[in-house]
Amino acid sequence: MFLVDRMLGKLAKKLRLLGFDTIYLPHAQEEQIIQLCKQNNRILITRDRLLHMRALKNGLRSHLIHSDNWRDQLVELSSRFDLKNTNRMTRCSLCNAELEKIPVEKIKDRVPLYVQNTQNDFFICPVCNRVYWAGSHVQHAIEEFRRLRI
């Protein structure tokens, strides 16, 4: 859905936590960004006015972000796009892959004993192998999104 340019890494992570398919390539050149948006029908999110104008001239959907703050950026995006996705916490915040449920037995050596005893559901990223569970950090993120009305 989205391609976020190098100036918006924190926003990319938050969009992934919200469940949105968000590509973030911090080292991509402008031509590569334009081509990826074209090929994958992605919406470009950028703070770069010239890149935004170039995307529009190429017939792409693009949104120019004005704020430096990720919270304000999310609010700004939510005024243009519906960010009230019901599939929150279903993507890897690092690499964007869809998470897969995994039994605790398969990841026991990677999860603290306290977490094993207090959590029922565990997920793994099939690409970068990171393990996820709904700890207090997830509740804090959900509360923050709620405060932002997202």
Order of alpha helices (4+ residues) and beta strands (2+ residues): beta-alpha-beta-alpha-beta-alpha-beta-alpha-beta-alpha-beta-beta-alpha
